[in-house]
Amino acid sequence: MRTKWKRHVCILLPNKQHLDCAVRVRARGREVLNSVLKQLSVSDLQVFGLAVLRDNEYLFVDLDQKLSKYFGKRWNTGSIKVPFILFLRVQFYLEAGQLIMSSKEQQLYYCELRQKVLRSQSRHQEALLFQLAASALQADIGDLEQKDVEGEERKRRHYFLPEDYFPSWLIKRRGRDFLLQNSPVLHGELRGVSRSQAILQFIREASSLQDGAVTFYRMRQEKKELRSSILLGVAVKGLHIYQEVEGKQCMLHDFSWIDIDRLTFQGSRFEIAAVGSLCLPKLLYYTHSAFHSKHILRHLTDSHRLHISTRDAVSYIQQLEDMKASQLYNEAYICDAASLKQRLHCSNLASSMSDCSVAMEAATCSSFSVAVEADTDWTEEEEEDSLSEAELRLDEPEEVFVDDPAEVSWLGELLHGISVDEPPVLNSSDWAAVTMEMKQVLWRRADEGASVD
């Protein structure tokens, strides 16, 4: 194919590196993503998406749409020498880093969270920001030598830059000397924690930061308002709405997914309807354009689907961490140790992340419905009165055990990095047997009067 019929696309990564690829003029977003996967040597990027910068705001590309819809006339008249910029960004934040199977994807996820923490405006969570800095130092540097933690040498040795680990307002508030003298103490407390464990700890802690694991979109309260003072945040468990007042973010509403009855847009008009039990009027805001509204709505509905499909896995991971914290984790796994070791040695888990994706997709079908009245071949010139509507109907399925092998057989993989011994690798039948033995141990301890909290 002749060079003039190709376009040069540069993809900026969260780790400040970039990838380049040449695609056809008629290429769709998926063609660029496939090139990214090949260059990163990964099979999939579950939580990342390609984003384009429009009106100083990141919008995630619909992979089935042509790239010309995102770059306009410039795409058709461009050349191979002038690159078009796309961004590989986290599209779906998670509560547990163990859900990210690929180590490369987990590293990219960590890098983006690092940048989010540096831009954080959560001034009331200063203690958490210090802990995040300690986890990041342990992940980046490893164990701090004991001589660097104690005595005068600690004060003289500056082994990190505060600007790389703390927001600028915190540096200004506390001062560089304070951070350089006190951060090593928290860092030293993590001695012995491996790099992978430190990254998982950082991801877990960052999910508690108010503006950490959140994607923000700017909106206006009035259609003709010049300044976009409303921030709509797509979070793991729902939707946050802030208003900027004198440079500070004031939370107006904090909706969990189950609190939202309906999301609709008509052109730039974006409407949020809460469930009737909250007794709230419909919230009406305005985006930059109908193009923005469509992509924000799509991001919201996809985020809700992912939350529904991963909540059992998150619950299971939390159970394991609670058991480990209460010193029951070892005892739960050493019951009938001989037979368990035999199972772990002989068993082989056939499921992969692709199987996980299929299970996730199937799990959402009964609990989420979306009705879209819009042309899928969207253009910005589409009439402003085109209406797209999504109804978030959370008809919860019957309660099931999170370790039900029929529902979450792939969860065996999530034990990697949590188990105190080698990570068990189980098929469905063995998984059911092991979890039943775990329960029997806990029940027996409860009957004997031992606490399992």
Backbone hydrogen bonds in HBPLUS format (Angstrom, degrees):
<---DONOR---> <-ACCEPTOR-->    atom                        ^
c    i                          cat <-CA-CA->   ^        H-A-AA   ^      H-
h    n   atom  resd res      DA  || num        DHA   H-A  angle D-A-AA Bond
n    s   type  num  typ     dist DA aas  dist angle  dist       angle   num
A0005-TRP N   A0002-ARG O   3.06 MM   3  5.72 159.2  2.11 117.6 124.1     1
A0006-LYS N   A0003-THR O   2.97 MM   3  5.43 153.3  2.04 123.8 123.8     2
A0025-VAL N   A0005-TRP O   3.08 MM  20  5.68 131.7  2.32 157.0 148.1     3
A0007-ARG N   A0023-VAL O   2.77 MM  16  5.41 153.0  1.84 153.1 162.4     4
A0023-VAL N   A0007-ARG O   2.96 MM  16  5.41 158.2  2.00 150.9 155.2     5
A0084-PHE N   A0008-HIS O   2.78 MM  76  6.24 148.8  1.88 147.9 157.4     6
A0009-VAL N   A0021-CYS O   2.84 MM  12  5.41 178.8  1.84 173.5 173.8     7
A0021-CYS N   A0009-VAL O   2.98 MM  12  5.41 150.2  2.07 153.4 161.4     8
A0010-CYS N   A0084-PHE O   2.82 MM  74  5.96 161.0  1.86 149.6 155.8     9
A0086-LEU N   A0010-CYS O   2.94 MM  76  6.20 163.6  1.96 158.9 160.8    10
A0011-ILE N   A0019-LEU O   2.75 MM   8  5.07 168.1  1.76 153.9 158.0    11
A0019-LEU N   A0011-ILE O   2.86 MM   8  5.07 154.7  1.93 142.0 150.3    12
A0012-LEU N   A0086-LEU O   2.92 MM  74  6.39 158.6  1.96 157.3 156.8    13
A0088-LEU N   A0012-LEU O   2.96 MM  76  6.09 174.3  1.96 159.5 160.7    14
A0013-LEU N   A0017-GLN O   2.85 MM   4  5.37 174.9  1.85 156.7 156.2    15
A0016-LYS N   A0013-LEU O   3.11 MM   3  5.54 146.9  2.23 121.8 121.6    16
A0027-ALA N   A0024-ARG O   3.07 MM   3  4.93 158.5  2.12 107.6 108.7    17
A0067-LEU N   A0027-ALA O   3.04 MM  40  6.25 167.7  2.06 152.2 152.2    18
A0031-GLU N   A0028-ARG O   3.05 MM   3  5.70 141.9  2.20 116.4 125.5    19
A0029-GLY N   A0065-GLN O   3.15 MM  36  6.27 150.0  2.24 165.5 167.4    20
A0032-VAL N   A0029-GLY O   3.13 MM   3  5.46 126.7  2.42 105.2 117.5    21
A0033-LEU N   A0029-GLY O   3.11 MM   4  6.46 162.2  2.14 151.9 157.2    22
A0030-ARG N   A0063-LEU O   2.99 MM  33  4.66 142.6  2.14 137.3 125.9    23
A0034-ASN N   A0030-ARG O   2.88 MM   4  6.05 159.1  1.92 149.1 154.0    24
A0035-SER N   A0031-GLU O   3.28 MM   4  6.47 146.6  2.39 133.2 141.3    25
A0035-SER N   A0032-VAL O   3.07 MM   3  5.11 119.3  2.45  95.3 110.5    26
A0036-VAL N   A0032-VAL O   2.96 MM   4  6.34 151.5  2.05 149.4 157.8    27
A0037-LEU N   A0033-LEU O   2.88 MM   4  6.20 161.1  1.92 157.5 161.9    28
A0038-LYS N   A0034-ASN O   3.05 MM   4  6.22 156.7  2.11 142.5 148.5    29
A0039-GLN N   A0035-SER O   3.00 MM   4  6.21 159.3  2.05 148.6 153.8    30
A0040-LEU N   A0036-VAL O   2.91 MM   4  6.08 148.6  2.01 150.3 158.9    31
A0041-SER N   A0037-LEU O   2.91 MM   4  5.85 115.4  2.34 135.0 150.3    32
A0042-VAL N   A0037-LEU O   3.12 MM   5  5.31 162.6  2.15 146.5 151.1    33
A0041-SER N   A0038-LYS O   3.26 MM   3  5.00 144.5  2.40  91.3 101.6    34
A0091-GLN N   A0047-VAL O   2.74 MM  44  5.67 154.5  1.80 145.9 154.7    35
A0092-PHE N   A0047-VAL O   3.12 MM  45  4.94 161.2  2.16 138.4 138.3    36
A0049-GLY N   A0089-ARG O   2.87 MM  40  5.64 158.3  1.92 163.0 169.7    37
A0089-ARG N   A0049-GLY O   3.01 MM  40  5.64 165.5  2.03 170.7 168.8    38
A0061-VAL N   A0050-LEU O   2.70 MM  11  5.59 168.3  1.71 157.6 161.7    39
A0051-ALA N   A0087-PHE O   2.73 MM  36  4.97 152.7  1.80 143.8 153.1    40
A0087-PHE N   A0051-ALA O   2.84 MM  36  4.97 158.0  1.89 146.7 152.2    41
A0052-VAL N   A0059-LEU O   2.86 MM   7  5.44 157.7  1.91 152.4 154.6    42
A0059-LEU N   A0052-VAL O   2.93 MM   7  5.44 162.7  1.96 155.3 160.7    43
A0054-ARG N   A0057-GLU O   2.79 MM   3  5.21 168.6  1.80 156.5 152.9    44
A0057-GLU N   A0054-ARG O   2.92 MM   3  5.21 131.1  2.17 105.8 119.1    45
A0065-GLN N   A0062-ASP O   2.94 MM   3  5.49 167.2  1.95 122.3 126.0    46
A0069-LYS N   A0066-LYS O   3.14 MM   3  5.80 156.1  2.19 114.7 120.7    47
A0070-TYR N   A0067-LEU O   2.94 MM   3  5.39 151.7  2.02 111.6 120.3    48
A0071-PHE N   A0067-LEU O   3.16 MM   4  6.50 142.4  2.31 149.4 160.5    49
A0072-GLY N   A0068-SER O   2.86 MM   4  5.34 130.5  2.11 136.8 143.5    50
A0075-TRP N   A0072-GLY O   3.09 MM   3  5.77 146.9  2.20 115.6 123.1    51
A0076-ASN N   A0073-LYS O   3.10 MM   3  5.36 118.8  2.49 102.3 116.3    52
A0077-THR N   A0073-LYS O   3.18 MM   4  6.47 145.4  2.31 151.9 161.6    53
A0099-LEU N   A0096-ALA O   3.26 MM   3  5.99 167.2  2.28 116.8 120.4    54
A0100-ILE N   A0097-GLY O   3.03 MM   3  5.66 163.8  2.06 118.0 123.1    55
A0106-GLN N   A0102-SER O   2.93 MM   4  6.13 153.6  2.00 144.6 152.6    56
A0107-GLN N   A0103-SER O   2.96 MM   4  6.12 147.8  2.06 139.6 147.7    57
A0108-LEU N   A0104-LYS O   3.05 MM   4  6.36 156.4  2.11 147.4 153.0    58
A0109-TYR N   A0105-GLU O   2.90 MM   4  6.08 154.7  1.96 147.0 154.5    59
A0110-TYR N   A0106-GLN O   2.92 MM   4  6.12 154.7  1.98 143.8 150.5    60
A0111-CYS N   A0107-GLN O   2.97 MM   4  6.24 153.6  2.04 145.0 152.1    61
A0112-GLU N   A0108-LEU O   3.05 MM   4  6.36 157.8  2.10 149.7 154.3    62
A0113-LEU N   A0109-TYR O   3.05 MM   4  6.32 161.1  2.09 149.2 154.7    63
A0114-ARG N   A0110-TYR O   2.90 MM   4  6.15 148.0  2.01 146.9 156.1    64
A0115-GLN N   A0111-CYS O   3.25 MM   4  6.61 153.3  2.33 144.5 149.7    65
A0116-LYS N   A0112-GLU O   2.99 MM   4  6.33 150.6  2.08 146.7 155.7    66
A0117-VAL N   A0113-LEU O   2.91 MM   4  6.15 154.4  1.97 152.2 157.9    67
A0118-LEU N   A0114-ARG O   3.15 MM   4  6.47 153.7  2.23 144.6 151.3    68
A0119-ARG N   A0115-GLN O   3.21 MM   4  6.46 135.6  2.42 138.7 149.5    69
A0119-ARG N   A0116-LYS O   3.17 MM   3  5.20 132.2  2.41  95.0 107.7    70
A0120-SER N   A0117-VAL O   3.09 MM   3  4.95 160.3  2.13 102.1 107.9    71
A0123-ARG N   A0121-GLN O   2.84 MM   2  5.60 127.5  2.12 112.0  95.8    72
A0125-GLN N   A0122-SER O   3.08 MM   3  5.58 165.4  2.11 117.1 120.5    73
A0129-LEU N   A0125-GLN O   3.13 MM   4  6.48 150.8  2.22 148.9 157.4    74
A0130-PHE N   A0126-GLU O   3.11 MM   4  6.47 145.9  2.23 149.0 157.7    75
A0131-GLN N   A0127-ALA O   3.13 MM   4  6.46 154.7  2.20 145.6 152.3    76
A0132-LEU N   A0128-LEU O   2.84 MM   4  6.11 153.1  1.91 149.4 157.3    77
A0133-ALA N   A0129-LEU O   3.01 MM   4  6.17 150.9  2.09 138.0 145.6    78
A0134-ALA N   A0130-PHE O   3.04 MM   4  6.35 151.8  2.12 144.5 151.7    79
A0135-SER N   A0131-GLN O   2.99 MM   4  6.31 160.2  2.03 150.3 155.0    80
A0136-ALA N   A0132-LEU O   2.92 MM   4  6.12 156.6  1.98 148.3 155.0    81
A0137-LEU N   A0133-ALA O   2.90 MM   4  6.10 154.5  1.97 147.2 154.1    82
A0138-GLN N   A0134-ALA O   2.98 MM   4  6.24 154.8  2.05 147.6 154.2    83
A0139-ALA N   A0135-SER O   2.97 MM   4  6.19 150.5  2.06 142.5 150.8    84
A0140-ASP N   A0136-ALA O   2.84 MM   4  6.00 152.7  1.92 148.5 156.0    85
A0141-ILE N   A0137-LEU O   2.76 MM   4  5.55 161.9  1.79 146.9 152.6    86
A0142-GLY N   A0138-GLN O   2.97 MM   4  4.49 127.8  2.25 105.1 120.1    87
A0148-ASP N   A0145-GLU O   2.86 MM   3  5.39 146.6  1.97 113.1 123.4    88
A0149-VAL N   A0146-GLN O   3.03 MM   3  5.30 156.2  2.09 108.1 115.7    89
A0154-ARG N   A0151-GLY O   3.33 MM   3  5.93 141.1  2.49 109.3 117.0    90
A0155-LYS N   A0152-GLU O   2.99 MM   3  5.34 125.1  2.30 104.9 118.3    91
A0156-ARG N   A0152-GLU O   3.24 MM   4  6.61 142.6  2.39 146.7 157.3    92
A0156-ARG N   A0153-GLU O   3.14 MM   3  5.12 126.0  2.45  93.6 107.6    93
A0157-ARG N   A0153-GLU O   2.93 MM   4  6.03 143.7  2.07 150.1 159.4    94
A0164-ASP N   A0161-LEU O   2.89 MM   3  5.54 158.2  1.94 121.3 128.1    95
A0165-TYR N   A0162-PRO O   3.01 MM   3  5.37 161.7  2.04 113.5 119.5    96
A0166-PHE N   A0162-PRO O   2.89 MM   4  5.73 140.0  2.05 167.7 174.3    97
A0170-LEU N   A0167-PRO O   3.12 MM   3  5.44 128.9  2.40 104.2 116.8    98
A0171-ILE N   A0167-PRO O   3.19 MM   4  6.57 153.1  2.27 151.0 158.8    99
A0172-LYS N   A0168-SER O   3.01 MM   4  6.26 156.0  2.07 147.6 154.1   100
A0173-ARG N   A0169-TRP O   2.92 MM   4  6.06 146.3  2.04 136.0 145.5   101
A0174-ARG N   A0170-LEU O   2.92 MM   4  5.99 171.2  1.93 151.6 153.4   102
A0175-GLY N   A0171-ILE O   2.69 MM   4  5.09 142.5  1.83 131.7 144.1   103
A0179-LEU N   A0175-GLY O   3.32 MM   4  6.64 162.1  2.35 151.0 155.3   104
A0180-LEU N   A0176-ARG O   2.89 MM   4  6.09 162.8  1.92 157.9 163.0   105
A0181-GLN N   A0177-ASP O   2.99 MM   4  6.06 143.3  2.13 144.7 153.4   106
A0182-ASN N   A0178-PHE O   3.02 MM   4  6.06 152.0  2.10 148.0 154.9   107
A0183-SER N   A0179-LEU O   2.99 MM   4  5.51 158.4  2.04 140.4 146.1   108
A0185-VAL N   A0182-ASN O   3.14 MM   3  5.55 140.7  2.30 108.4 118.8   109
A0187-HIS N   A0183-SER O   2.96 MM   4  6.20 161.5  1.99 155.9 162.0   110
A0188-GLY N   A0184-PRO O   2.77 MM   4  5.80 155.1  1.83 140.5 146.9   111
A0189-GLU N   A0185-VAL O   3.27 MM   4  6.55 135.0  2.48 137.3 147.9   112
A0189-GLU N   A0186-LEU O   3.23 MM   3  5.24 132.6  2.47  94.5 106.8   113
A0190-LEU N   A0187-HIS O   3.06 MM   3  5.60 158.4  2.11 114.2 120.9   114
A0191-ARG N   A0188-GLY O   3.20 MM   3  5.44 154.3  2.27 114.4 114.5   115
A0193-VAL N   A0190-LEU O   2.99 MM   3  5.66 162.0  2.02 144.3 146.1   116
A0198-ALA N   A0194-SER O   2.87 MM   4  6.11 152.6  1.95 149.7 157.9   117
A0199-ILE N   A0195-ARG O   2.96 MM   4  6.24 152.4  2.04 150.2 157.2   118
A0200-LEU N   A0196-SER O   3.07 MM   4  6.32 160.4  2.11 146.0 151.0   119
A0201-GLN N   A0197-GLN O   2.88 MM   4  6.09 151.8  1.96 144.3 152.6   120
A0202-PHE N   A0198-ALA O   2.88 MM   4  6.11 152.5  1.96 143.6 151.0   121
A0203-ILE N   A0199-ILE O   2.93 MM   4  6.21 161.5  1.96 152.5 156.9   122
A0204-ARG N   A0200-LEU O   2.97 MM   4  6.18 159.5  2.02 146.3 151.8   123
A0205-GLU N   A0201-GLN O   2.93 MM   4  6.11 163.2  1.96 150.7 155.2   124
A0206-ALA N   A0202-PHE O   2.81 MM   4  5.92 157.7  1.86 152.1 158.7   125
A0207-SER N   A0203-ILE O   3.26 MM   4  6.41 137.0  2.46 139.0 148.0   126
A0208-SER N   A0205-GLU O   2.97 MM   3  5.47 155.2  2.03 111.6 119.5   127
A0209-LEU N   A0206-ALA O   3.08 MM   3  5.15 153.3  2.15 102.2 110.5   128
A0212-GLY N   A0209-LEU O   3.02 MM   3  4.86 169.7  2.03 112.8 112.3   129
A0214-VAL N   A0212-GLY O   2.88 MM   2  5.53 139.5  2.04 101.1  90.0   130
A0215-THR N   A0234-VAL O   3.12 MM  19  5.09 161.7  2.16 131.1 135.4   131
A0234-VAL N   A0215-THR O   2.78 MM  19  5.09 165.9  1.80 150.5 151.1   132
A0217-TYR N   A0232-LEU O   2.85 MM  15  5.13 143.2  1.99 136.0 148.1   133
A0232-LEU N   A0217-TYR O   2.79 MM  15  5.13 172.5  1.80 159.0 159.3   134
A0219-MET N   A0230-ILE O   2.81 MM  11  4.97 156.8  1.86 145.9 147.8   135
A0230-ILE N   A0219-MET O   3.04 MM  11  4.97 154.7  2.11 157.8 152.3   136
A0220-ARG N   A0286-TYR O   2.74 MM  66  4.94 159.3  1.78 142.0 149.3   137
A0286-TYR N   A0220-ARG O   2.85 MM  66  4.94 147.5  1.96 142.3 149.6   138
A0225-GLU N   A0222-GLU O   3.15 MM   3  5.13 159.3  2.19 104.0 110.0   139
A0244-GLU N   A0229-SER O   2.87 MM  15  5.25 163.2  1.90 152.8 158.4   140
A0231-LEU N   A0242-TYR O   2.91 MM  11  4.97 165.4  1.93 133.1 137.2   141
A0242-TYR N   A0231-LEU O   2.85 MM  11  4.97 166.2  1.87 148.5 153.2   142
A0233-GLY N   A0240-HIS O   2.65 MM   7  4.77 175.9  1.65 157.6 157.7   143
A0240-HIS N   A0233-GLY O   2.88 MM   7  4.77 168.1  1.90 143.4 147.4   144
A0235-ALA N   A0238-GLY O   2.94 MM   3  5.26 155.2  2.00 156.7 159.0   145
A0257-TRP N   A0237-LYS O   3.06 MM  20  6.26 139.5  2.23 147.1 142.2   146
A0239-LEU N   A0255-PHE O   2.70 MM  16  5.02 148.2  1.80 143.8 154.8   147
A0255-PHE N   A0239-LEU O   2.79 MM  16  5.02 154.9  1.85 171.7 164.8   148
A0241-ILE N   A0253-HIS O   2.92 MM  12  5.13 161.9  1.95 156.5 153.7   149
A0252-LEU N   A0241-ILE O   2.73 MM  11  5.56 166.4  1.75 153.4 158.1   150
A0253-HIS N   A0241-ILE O   3.25 MM  12  5.13 161.0  2.29 134.7 139.0   151
A0243-GLN N   A0250-CYS O   2.83 MM   7  5.24 149.4  1.92 139.7 149.3   152
A0250-CYS N   A0243-GLN O   2.89 MM   7  5.24 170.0  1.90 144.1 147.5   153
A0245-VAL N   A0248-LYS O   2.77 MM   3  5.24 162.7  1.80 156.3 158.4   154
A0248-LYS N   A0245-VAL O   3.02 MM   3  5.24 163.1  2.05 111.4 116.7   155
A0259-ASP N   A0256-SER O   2.90 MM   3  5.26 151.6  1.99 110.6 119.8   156
A0260-ILE N   A0257-TRP O   3.20 MM   3  5.57 160.8  2.24 109.7 115.4   157
A0275-VAL N   A0259-ASP O   2.84 MM  16  5.54 156.0  1.90 145.1 146.3   158
A0261-ASP N   A0273-ALA O   2.79 MM  12  5.55 150.2  1.88 145.2 154.5   159
A0392-LEU N   A0261-ASP O   3.28 MM 131  5.47 139.7  2.45 119.9 129.4   160
A0262-ARG N   A0273-ALA O   3.12 MM  11  5.10 158.9  2.16 141.4 143.0   161
A0273-ALA N   A0262-ARG O   2.88 MM  11  5.10 172.2  1.89 163.9 162.1   162
A0263-LEU N   A0390-ALA O   2.98 MM 127  5.36 174.3  1.98 166.2 168.0   163
A0390-ALA N   A0263-LEU O   2.90 MM 127  5.36 167.4  1.92 172.9 175.6   164
A0264-THR N   A0271-GLU O   3.02 MM   7  5.19 165.8  2.04 146.3 150.6   165
A0271-GLU N   A0264-THR O   2.77 MM   7  5.19 174.9  1.77 158.4 160.2   166
A0265-PHE N   A0388-SER O   3.09 MM 123  5.71 160.7  2.13 168.0 170.0   167
A0388-SER N   A0265-PHE O   3.25 MM 123  5.71 169.5  2.26 161.3 164.5   168
A0266-GLN N   A0269-ARG O   2.84 MM   3  5.13 152.2  1.92 144.0 153.4   169
A0269-ARG N   A0266-GLN O   3.11 MM   3  5.13 153.3  2.18 125.5 123.3   170
A0287-THR N   A0268-SER O   2.82 MM  19  4.93 157.4  1.87 142.7 147.2   171
A0270-PHE N   A0285-TYR O   2.80 MM  15  5.24 177.7  1.80 155.0 154.4   172
A0285-TYR N   A0270-PHE O   2.90 MM  15  5.24 169.9  1.91 157.8 161.3   173
A0272-ILE N   A0283-LEU O   2.85 MM  11  5.03 159.8  1.89 147.4 154.1   174
A0283-LEU N   A0272-ILE O   2.86 MM  11  5.03 168.5  1.87 155.7 153.7   175
A0278-LEU N   A0275-VAL O   3.14 MM   3  5.97 160.1  2.18 124.0 128.8   176
A0279-CYS N   A0276-GLY O   3.03 MM   3  5.45 155.3  2.09 113.1 120.7   177
A0293-SER N   A0289-SER O   3.03 MM   4  6.37 162.9  2.06 148.5 153.1   178
A0294-LYS N   A0290-ALA O   2.98 MM   4  6.17 163.7  2.00 153.0 155.5   179
A0295-HIS N   A0291-PHE O   3.33 MM   4  6.56 161.3  2.37 144.5 148.9   180
A0296-ILE N   A0292-HIS O   2.90 MM   4  6.10 157.7  1.95 159.7 166.5   181
A0297-LEU N   A0293-SER O   2.95 MM   4  6.09 164.7  1.98 152.6 156.8   182
A0298-ARG N   A0294-LYS O   3.04 MM   4  6.22 155.9  2.10 142.3 149.2   183
A0299-HIS N   A0295-HIS O   3.02 MM   4  6.17 155.8  2.08 141.6 147.7   184
A0300-LEU N   A0296-ILE O   2.98 MM   4  6.25 156.0  2.04 149.8 156.2   185
A0301-THR N   A0297-LEU O   3.01 MM   4  6.28 168.4  2.02 156.5 158.3   186
A0302-ASP N   A0298-ARG O   3.01 MM   4  6.13 162.7  2.04 149.9 155.0   187
A0303-SER N   A0299-HIS O   2.95 MM   4  6.03 152.1  2.03 143.5 151.3   188
A0304-HIS N   A0300-LEU O   3.01 MM   4  6.25 152.4  2.08 148.0 155.2   189
A0305-ARG N   A0301-THR O   3.07 MM   4  6.33 156.0  2.13 145.0 151.1   190
A0306-LEU N   A0302-ASP O   3.06 MM   4  6.33 160.3  2.10 147.5 152.1   191
A0307-HIS N   A0303-SER O   3.02 MM   4  6.24 155.3  2.08 145.4 152.1   192
A0308-ILE N   A0304-HIS O   3.06 MM   4  6.33 162.3  2.09 153.3 156.7   193
A0309-SER N   A0305-ARG O   3.01 MM   4  6.25 158.5  2.06 150.6 156.7   194
A0310-THR N   A0306-LEU O   3.03 MM   4  6.10 133.4  2.25 146.9 157.0   195
A0314-VAL N   A0310-THR O   2.97 MM   4  6.24 161.5  2.00 157.8 163.2   196
A0315-SER N   A0311-ARG O   2.91 MM   4  6.05 156.3  1.96 143.7 150.2   197
A0316-TYR N   A0312-ASP O   2.95 MM   4  6.19 152.4  2.03 144.8 152.2   198
A0317-ILE N   A0313-ALA O   2.96 MM   4  6.24 162.0  2.00 152.6 157.0   199
A0318-GLN N   A0314-VAL O   2.97 MM   4  6.18 157.1  2.02 148.2 154.6   200
A0319-GLN N   A0315-SER O   3.00 MM   4  6.29 147.3  2.11 142.2 150.9   201
A0320-LEU N   A0316-TYR O   3.05 MM   4  6.44 157.0  2.11 151.6 156.9   202
A0321-GLU N   A0317-ILE O   3.00 MM   4  6.32 158.1  2.05 150.1 156.1   203
A0322-ASP N   A0318-GLN O   2.87 MM   4  6.06 154.6  1.94 148.0 155.2   204
A0323-MET N   A0319-GLN O   2.90 MM   4  6.11 156.1  1.96 149.2 155.7   205
A0324-LYS N   A0320-LEU O   2.94 MM   4  6.17 153.0  2.01 145.0 152.5   206
A0325-ALA N   A0321-GLU O   2.94 MM   4  6.13 155.8  2.00 144.2 150.8   207
A0326-SER N   A0322-ASP O   3.01 MM   4  6.22 143.3  2.15 142.4 151.7   208
A0328-LEU N   A0323-MET O   2.90 MM   5  5.14 157.0  1.95 162.7 158.8   209
A0329-TYR N   A0323-MET O   3.11 MM   6  4.88 130.5  2.36 117.2 110.5   210
A0327-GLN N   A0324-LYS O   3.12 MM   3  5.08 160.8  2.16 105.0 108.6   211
A0332-ALA N   A0328-LEU O   2.91 MM   4  6.07 149.6  2.00 154.6 162.6   212
A0333-TYR N   A0330-ASN O   3.04 MM   3  5.38 134.1  2.26 103.9 116.1   213
A0334-ILE N   A0330-ASN O   3.05 MM   4  6.26 124.4  2.37 146.9 162.4   214
A0340-LEU N   A0336-ASP O   3.12 MM   4  6.33 161.4  2.16 156.4 162.1   215
A0341-LYS N   A0337-ALA O   2.88 MM   4  6.03 165.4  1.90 155.3 158.5   216
A0342-GLN N   A0338-ALA O   3.09 MM   4  6.29 152.2  2.17 142.9 150.7   217
A0343-ARG N   A0339-SER O   2.99 MM   4  6.26 153.7  2.06 144.9 151.6   218
A0344-LEU N   A0340-LEU O   2.90 MM   4  6.19 166.1  1.92 156.7 160.1   219
A0345-HIS N   A0341-LYS O   2.95 MM   4  6.06 145.7  2.07 141.4 150.4   220
A0346-CYS N   A0342-GLN O   3.06 MM   4  6.21 152.5  2.13 145.5 152.2   221
A0347-SER N   A0343-ARG O   2.79 MM   4  5.65 147.5  1.90 155.5 162.6   222
A0355-ASP N   A0352-SER O   3.09 MM   3  5.17 119.3  2.47  96.3 110.7   223
A0356-CYS N   A0352-SER O   3.01 MM   4  6.37 150.1  2.10 143.8 152.9   224
A0357-SER N   A0353-MET O   2.95 MM   4  6.26 145.7  2.07 141.9 150.4   225
A0358-VAL N   A0354-SER O   3.10 MM   4  6.45 153.4  2.18 145.8 152.0   226
A0359-ALA N   A0355-ASP O   2.96 MM   4  6.27 160.4  2.00 151.5 156.7   227
A0360-MET N   A0356-CYS O   2.85 MM   4  6.06 153.7  1.92 147.8 155.6   228
A0361-GLU N   A0357-SER O   2.92 MM   4  6.15 155.1  1.99 147.0 153.1   229
A0362-ALA N   A0358-VAL O   2.98 MM   4  6.22 161.0  2.02 150.5 155.4   230
A0363-ALA N   A0359-ALA O   2.93 MM   4  6.03 150.0  2.02 144.6 152.9   231
A0364-THR N   A0361-GLU O   3.35 MM   3  5.55 142.9  2.49  99.6 109.0   232
A0365-CYS N   A0362-ALA O   3.35 MM   3  5.58 148.4  2.46 103.9 112.0   233
A0367-SER N   A0364-THR O   3.13 MM   3  5.47 149.8  2.23 109.3 118.3   234
A0382-GLU N   A0379-THR O   3.06 MM   3  5.51 163.9  2.09 113.6 117.7   235
A0386-SER N   A0383-GLU O   3.16 MM   3  5.76 163.8  2.18 119.3 121.1   236
A0404-ASP N   A0401-PHE O   3.11 MM   3  5.32 153.6  2.18 117.5 115.5   237
A0407-GLU N   A0404-ASP O   3.00 MM   3  5.53 145.9  2.12 114.4 123.7   238
A0408-VAL N   A0404-ASP O   3.01 MM   4  6.15 169.9  2.02 166.4 169.7   239
A0411-LEU N   A0408-VAL O   3.13 MM   3  5.63 168.4  2.14 117.7 120.3   240
A0413-GLU N   A0410-TRP O   3.23 MM   3  6.15 157.0  2.28 124.2 127.0   241
A0414-LEU N   A0411-LEU O   2.91 MM   3  5.25 139.1  2.08 106.8 118.5   242
A0415-LEU N   A0412-GLY O   3.31 MM   3  5.82 165.7  2.33 111.8 116.1   243
A0416-HIS N   A0413-GLU O   3.26 MM   3  6.06 170.4  2.27 119.7 122.6   244
A0418-ILE N   A0415-LEU O   2.91 MM   3  5.28 163.9  1.93 134.2 135.2   245
A0419-SER N   A0415-LEU O   3.21 MM   4  5.89 161.2  2.25 164.1 161.9   246
A0431-TRP N   A0427-ASN O   2.85 MM   4  5.92 154.9  1.91 155.2 163.6   247
A0432-ALA N   A0428-SER O   3.03 MM   4  6.28 155.8  2.09 149.0 154.0   248
A0433-ALA N   A0429-SER O   3.17 MM   4  6.47 157.0  2.23 144.5 150.4   249
A0434-VAL N   A0430-ASP O   2.89 MM   4  6.13 163.2  1.92 156.5 160.4   250
A0435-THR N   A0431-TRP O   3.01 MM   4  6.16 171.0  2.02 153.5 156.1   251
A0436-MET N   A0432-ALA O   3.04 MM   4  6.14 150.4  2.13 142.2 150.4   252
A0437-GLU N   A0433-ALA O   3.02 MM   4  6.29 153.1  2.10 144.7 151.7   253
A0438-MET N   A0434-VAL O   2.91 MM   4  6.25 151.3  2.00 149.1 157.8   254
A0439-LYS N   A0435-THR O   2.98 MM   4  6.24 158.8  2.03 145.6 150.6   255
A0440-GLN N   A0436-MET O   2.93 MM   4  6.19 156.2  1.99 147.7 154.4   256
A0441-VAL N   A0437-GLU O   3.05 MM   4  6.30 155.2  2.12 147.3 152.7   257
A0442-LEU N   A0438-MET O   3.13 MM   4  6.45 163.3  2.16 151.2 155.2   258
A0443-TRP N   A0439-LYS O   2.77 MM   4  6.02 163.1  1.80 157.4 162.6   259
A0444-ARG N   A0440-GLN O   2.86 MM   4  5.97 156.4  1.92 144.5 151.2   260
A0445-ARG N   A0441-VAL O   2.95 MM   4  6.22 154.9  2.01 147.9 154.6   261
A0446-ALA N   A0442-LEU O   2.90 MM   4  6.13 151.4  1.98 145.4 153.8   262
A0447-ASP N   A0443-TRP O   2.90 MM   4  6.21 155.0  1.96 149.5 155.8   263
A0448-GLU N   A0444-ARG O   3.08 MM   4  6.32 138.4  2.26 137.6 148.6   264
A0450-ALA N   A0445-ARG O   2.88 MM   5  5.28 152.1  1.96 163.1 154.1   265
A0449-GLY N   A0446-ALA O   3.03 MM   3  5.17 157.2  2.09 104.1 110.8   266
